[in-house]
Amino acid sequence: MAAFATASPADLWLAIRREAEAAVVADRFLEASAAFILDQGDLGGALAFLIGRRIGRAEADRAQFMRTAREAFAAEPALVDAAAIDLIAIVRRDPAITGLLQPLLNFKGYVALQAWRVTNWLWRHDRPDLALLMHSAAADQLQISIHPSARIGTAVFLDHGTGIIIGALASVGDEVTILQNVTIARHQNDPRHAPRIGRGVLLSAGATLIGNLSVGDFAKVAPARW
């Protein structure tokens, strides 16, 4: 996957489509899950569809969330650029992954992160109610809660993607890997400050980071309370 290190979202999309076509030919059982890829025009469209399908329970909710994601991606193309970087990061860091289609379709941590990018866009554009509605839906359906006001970089990998909480005002740098059951949140006695996670940090399963603290670049945090 070194060839994708500097690939654009359009280049990645072509590669994803080729993988989807090959997957459907190889196993017709995958047609239901992979066929929607072939109906989309670009990566942003596929992400919007995935977000709507994965976090919306009712059809009306799925349609609303899909429209909102499309609006965000059209208004701020950098969100799709970030999503492409996140996808490449998964492929580069997870030795069990052999292509782009697998994490796109199956990794709920990836979908949750892209849903957060949409809610953060809403939050920054003074639409907190819809942002919090999508945040709540994503938390319910994916078991990952990322507050819209959090700040997160790119090339971030939510590995296993269950029981992750990134609270309000928390900051997560580029190239961070977060395993399951990790909490990053403010302390109830000091709600003004939240943890700051540096670049390239690994937060191991069960790590809990609460309050006004910083984790330096490329540190590894074991499951202990700070």
C-alpha positions as CSV (number, residue, x, y, z in Angstrom):
1,M,0.0,0.0,0.0
2,A,3.0,2.3,-0.2
3,A,1.7,3.4,-3.6
4,F,-1.3,5.1,-1.8
5,A,0.8,7.1,0.6
6,T,0.4,10.3,-1.4
7,A,-2.7,9.3,-3.4
8,S,-5.6,11.8,-3.8
9,P,-9.2,10.9,-2.8
10,A,-10.0,10.4,-6.5
11,D,-7.1,7.9,-6.9
12,L,-8.2,6.1,-3.8
13,W,-11.8,6.0,-5.0
14,L,-10.7,4.3,-8.3
15,A,-8.8,1.7,-6.3
16,I,-11.8,1.1,-4.0
17,R,-14.1,0.7,-7.0
18,R,-11.7,-1.9,-8.6
19,E,-11.6,-3.8,-5.3
20,A,-15.4,-3.7,-5.1
21,E,-15.8,-5.0,-8.6
22,A,-13.3,-7.8,-7.9
23,A,-15.0,-8.7,-4.6
24,V,-18.4,-9.0,-6.1
25,V,-17.1,-11.2,-8.9
26,A,-15.2,-13.4,-6.5
27,D,-18.1,-13.9,-4.1
28,R,-21.7,-13.0,-5.0
29,F,-22.6,-13.0,-1.3
30,L,-20.7,-9.7,-1.1
31,E,-22.8,-8.0,-3.7
32,A,-25.3,-6.7,-1.1
33,S,-22.6,-5.0,1.0
34,A,-20.2,-3.9,-1.8
35,A,-22.6,-3.0,-4.6
36,F,-23.4,0.5,-3.2
37,I,-19.8,1.4,-3.9
38,L,-20.4,1.0,-7.6
39,D,-23.4,3.3,-7.3
40,Q,-21.5,6.2,-5.9
41,G,-19.6,8.8,-7.8
42,D,-16.8,9.5,-5.4
43,L,-15.4,8.8,-2.0
44,G,-17.4,11.6,-0.4
45,G,-20.6,10.0,-1.7
46,A,-19.6,6.6,-0.4
47,L,-18.8,8.0,3.0
48,A,-22.1,9.9,3.2
49,F,-24.0,6.7,2.4
50,L,-22.0,4.7,4.9
51,I,-22.6,7.3,7.7
52,G,-26.3,7.4,7.0
53,R,-26.6,3.6,6.9
54,R,-24.5,2.9,9.9
55,I,-25.7,5.5,12.4
56,G,-29.4,6.0,11.4
57,R,-31.9,3.6,12.8
58,A,-35.0,4.8,10.9
59,E,-35.1,5.4,7.2
60,A,-35.8,9.1,7.7
61,D,-32.8,9.4,10.0
62,R,-30.5,7.6,7.5
63,A,-31.6,10.0,4.7
64,Q,-31.1,13.1,6.9
65,F,-27.6,12.0,8.1
66,M,-26.6,11.1,4.5
67,R,-27.8,14.5,3.2
68,T,-26.0,16.3,6.1
69,A,-22.7,14.4,5.3
70,R,-23.0,15.3,1.6
71,E,-23.5,18.9,2.6
72,A,-20.5,18.9,4.8
73,F,-18.2,17.2,2.3
74,A,-19.3,19.6,-0.5
75,A,-18.8,22.7,1.7
76,E,-15.4,21.5,3.1
77,P,-13.6,19.1,0.7
78,A,-10.7,18.8,3.3
79,L,-13.0,16.5,5.3
80,V,-12.9,14.0,2.4
81,D,-9.1,14.5,2.2
82,A,-8.8,13.7,5.9
83,A,-11.0,10.6,5.5
84,A,-8.7,9.4,2.7
85,I,-5.7,9.9,4.9
86,D,-7.4,8.0,7.8
87,L,-8.1,5.1,5.4
88,I,-4.5,4.9,4.2
89,A,-3.4,4.9,7.9
90,I,-5.5,1.9,8.7
91,V,-4.0,-0.1,5.8
92,R,-0.5,0.9,6.7
93,R,-0.8,0.0,10.4
94,D,-3.0,-3.1,10.4
95,P,-1.1,-6.1,9.1
96,A,-4.3,-8.1,8.7
97,I,-5.6,-5.7,6.1
98,T,-4.8,-6.3,2.4
99,G,-6.9,-3.5,0.7
100,L,-8.9,-0.4,1.1
101,L,-12.4,-1.9,0.7
102,Q,-12.2,-4.0,3.9
103,P,-11.8,-1.2,6.4
104,L,-14.1,1.1,4.5
105,L,-16.9,-1.5,4.7
106,N,-16.2,-3.2,8.0
107,F,-14.4,-1.0,10.4
108,K,-16.9,0.9,12.6
109,G,-14.1,2.9,14.1
110,Y,-13.5,4.4,10.7
111,V,-17.1,5.2,10.1
112,A,-17.4,6.8,13.6
113,L,-14.4,9.0,12.9
114,Q,-15.9,10.2,9.6
115,A,-19.2,10.8,11.3
116,W,-17.4,12.9,13.9
117,R,-15.8,15.0,11.1
118,V,-19.3,15.8,10.0
119,T,-20.6,16.6,13.5
120,N,-17.5,18.8,14.1
121,W,-18.2,20.7,10.9
122,L,-21.8,21.3,12.1
123,W,-20.5,22.4,15.5
124,R,-18.0,24.9,13.9
125,H,-20.9,26.3,11.8
126,D,-23.2,26.9,14.7
127,R,-25.5,24.0,14.3
128,P,-25.0,22.3,17.7
129,D,-28.4,20.6,17.8
130,L,-27.9,18.5,14.7
131,A,-24.3,17.9,15.6
132,L,-25.4,16.5,19.0
133,L,-28.2,14.4,17.4
134,M,-25.7,12.8,15.0
135,H,-23.2,12.3,17.8
136,S,-25.8,10.5,19.9
137,A,-26.9,8.3,17.0
138,A,-23.3,7.3,16.3
139,A,-22.6,6.6,19.9
140,D,-25.7,4.4,20.1
141,Q,-25.1,2.4,17.0
142,L,-21.3,2.2,17.0
143,Q,-20.4,2.2,20.7
144,I,-18.0,5.1,20.0
145,S,-18.7,8.5,21.5
146,I,-16.7,11.5,20.0
147,H,-18.0,14.9,21.1
148,P,-18.5,17.3,18.2
149,S,-16.3,19.9,20.0
150,A,-13.3,17.6,20.2
151,R,-10.3,18.2,17.9
152,I,-8.8,15.3,16.0
153,G,-6.0,15.2,13.4
154,T,-5.6,12.9,10.5
155,A,-4.2,9.4,10.0
156,V,-6.1,8.5,13.2
157,F,-6.9,4.8,13.7
158,L,-9.6,3.7,16.1
159,D,-8.6,0.0,16.2
160,H,-11.4,-2.5,17.2
161,G,-13.6,0.5,17.7
162,T,-15.7,-0.4,20.7
163,G,-16.1,1.5,24.0
164,I,-14.1,4.6,22.9
165,I,-15.0,7.9,24.4
166,I,-13.4,11.2,23.3
167,G,-15.1,13.9,25.3
168,A,-15.7,17.6,24.8
169,L,-12.7,19.8,24.1
170,A,-10.3,16.9,24.0
171,S,-7.5,17.1,21.5
172,V,-6.0,14.2,19.5
173,G,-3.0,14.7,17.2
174,D,-2.1,13.2,13.8
175,E,-1.2,9.5,13.5
176,V,-2.7,8.5,16.8
177,T,-3.9,4.9,17.3
178,I,-6.6,4.3,19.9
179,L,-7.6,0.8,20.9
180,Q,-10.8,-0.4,22.5
181,N,-12.3,0.9,25.8
182,V,-10.3,4.1,25.9
183,T,-11.6,7.2,27.6
184,I,-10.3,10.7,27.0
185,A,-12.3,13.3,29.0
186,R,-12.4,16.3,31.3
187,H,-12.5,16.0,35.0
188,Q,-15.8,17.0,36.6
189,N,-14.0,19.4,38.9
190,D,-12.3,21.2,36.0
191,P,-14.6,21.2,33.0
192,R,-12.6,23.9,31.2
193,H,-9.6,21.6,30.4
194,A,-9.5,18.3,28.6
195,P,-6.6,15.9,27.7
196,R,-4.3,16.8,24.9
197,I,-2.8,13.8,23.0
198,G,0.3,14.4,20.9
199,R,1.2,13.1,17.5
200,G,1.9,9.4,16.9
201,V,0.6,8.3,20.3
202,L,-0.6,4.8,21.0
203,L,-3.4,4.6,23.6
204,S,-3.6,0.9,24.6
205,A,-6.8,-1.0,25.4
206,G,-8.4,0.3,28.6
207,A,-6.4,3.5,28.9
208,T,-8.2,6.2,30.8
209,L,-7.0,9.8,30.5
210,I,-9.0,12.3,32.6
211,G,-8.4,16.0,33.3
212,N,-5.9,18.7,32.4
213,L,-3.0,16.6,31.1
214,S,-0.8,16.2,28.0
215,V,0.6,13.1,26.4
216,G,3.8,13.8,24.4
217,D,4.4,12.9,20.8
218,F,4.9,9.1,20.1
219,A,4.3,8.1,23.7
220,K,2.6,4.8,24.5
221,V,0.0,4.8,27.2
222,A,-0.9,1.6,29.1
223,P,-4.3,1.0,30.7
224,A,-3.9,3.1,33.9
225,R,-5.7,6.1,35.2
226,W,-3.7,9.4,35.0
